[in-house]
Amino acid sequence: MISKYFKGRVYVFFEAMKYFDNYDEAIFLTGDGDYYWLFGYLLEKDKKIKLLAHTKNTAQELKQLFGGAFTDISRLKELLQFLEQ
């Protein structure tokens, strides 16, 4: 039996590639290092990708890959409040 967790990851990979030509920008909410190769490929192909995740639960290689395009989700409320002002 395939776990729901595994199915979910495969679905994200599949959808990201299936609709590759239909988007220039995307936001992903995950810190799972299993997405490293997908994100690396998308960035290499000039997709504008933002990553939202909890810093302490995000794979180090993703933090390095995204650099400034990584946002700690725990700061999201603070960032949104700033935008409202």
C-alpha positions in Angstrom: 0.0 0.0 0.0 1.3 3.4 -1.0 1.2 6.0 1.8 -0.8 9.2 1.5 2.3 11.1 2.2 4.1 9.5 -0.8 1.1 10.0 -3.1 0.9 13.7 -2.1 4.6 14.3 -3.0 4.2 12.5 -6.3 1.1 14.5 -7.1 3.0 17.8 -6.5 5.8 16.6 -8.8 3.4 15.6 -11.5 1.3 18.8 -11.4 4.4 21.0 -11.4 5.6 19.3 -14.6 2.2 18.8 -16.2 1.5 22.5 -16.1 5.1 23.6 -16.6 4.3 25.7 -19.7 1.3 27.4 -18.0 3.0 29.3 -15.2 6.0 31.5 -14.7 5.7 31.8 -10.9 4.7 29.5 -8.1 4.5 29.3 -4.4 5.3 26.0 -2.6 4.6 25.4 1.1 7.0 22.7 2.2 10.4 22.2 3.8 10.8 18.7 2.6 14.2 18.1 1.0 12.7 15.5 -1.4 11.6 18.5 -3.5 15.2 19.7 -4.0 15.6 18.4 -7.5 12.2 19.6 -8.7 12.8 23.1 -7.3 16.3 23.2 -8.7 15.0 22.2 -12.1 12.2 24.8 -12.0 14.7 27.5 -11.0 17.1 26.5 -13.7 14.3 26.9 -16.2 13.8 30.5 -15.0 10.6 29.8 -13.0 10.1 32.3 -10.2 9.6 30.1 -7.2 8.9 31.1 -3.6 9.2 28.7 -0.8 7.2 29.1 2.4 8.0 26.8 5.3 8.9 26.7 9.0 12.7 27.4 9.3 13.3 24.7 11.8 11.5 22.1 9.7 13.1 23.0 6.3 15.9 21.0 4.8 19.2 22.9 4.8 19.7 22.3 1.1 16.3 24.0 0.3 17.3 27.1 2.4 20.5 27.3 0.4 18.8 26.7 -2.9 16.2 29.4 -2.3 18.3 31.9 -0.4 16.2 35.1 -0.3 13.2 33.4 -2.0 12.7 31.4 1.2 10.2 32.8 3.7 9.7 31.5 7.2 6.0 30.9 7.4 5.9 31.9 11.0 6.7 35.4 9.8 3.8 35.4 7.4 1.3 37.1 9.8 3.9 39.8 10.5 4.5 40.3 6.7 0.9 40.5 5.9 0.2 43.0 8.6 3.0 45.2 7.2 1.4 45.1 3.8 -1.9 46.3 5.2 -0.4 49.5 6.5 
